[in-house]
Amino acid sequence: MNNIYISIETTGESYVNNRIIEIAALKIDNKTKLRTLFHQYFNPEKELTPEISGMVNLTNTFLKQCPKIEEKIEEFILFIRDCNLVMHNGKFVMNFLNKEMELLNKELINNEITDTLELGRDRYPNDKNNLDFLFRALNLQKGIMQSCIIEVNLLPLLLEKIKDHEISKIN
């Protein structure tokens, strides 16, 4: 089963009354190692607060020109079909993705999930385990992560390093 590394940006922290504004998904073929990217910005049909706009480096003017999520969701569903989804903070990501699916009367996403937040908590049970911490703890260079595309390109390295640490901890 191929892995797809997923990152999203949203209009806020709670999936209850916020929307997805960006999805990046990087598929890596297990056999060929070929990388395929799905990336899309979405018009959330609501205004970003100045705080959120600054955090995600996106403007309301830009997002209003983007397609609505219902215009691209089928493409995304086909892209992730039959793949293991790898993400950081899987509960957060899946709550948002499945809320969008519900709003569009689509079947909920039920792929297998690997959550680097949970793996990090197993490895470092007394620490915060956000991406910044994990990259420092595992001696990885990430620079300033401000983009879903950057995150999905770094998640494979993070997953590999966490798993290497699990193996070395056992041996």
Protein Blocks (a to p, Z undefined) as FASTA:
>chain_A
ZZdddddddfbfblklgccfbdcdddddfklopacdddddddehiacdfklmmmnopafk
lmmmpccfklmmmmmmmmmgoiacddehkllmmmmmmmmmmmnopacdfbdcddfklmmm
mmmmmbnkiaklmmmmnopaebjafbfklmmmmmmmmmmmmmmmmmmmmZZ
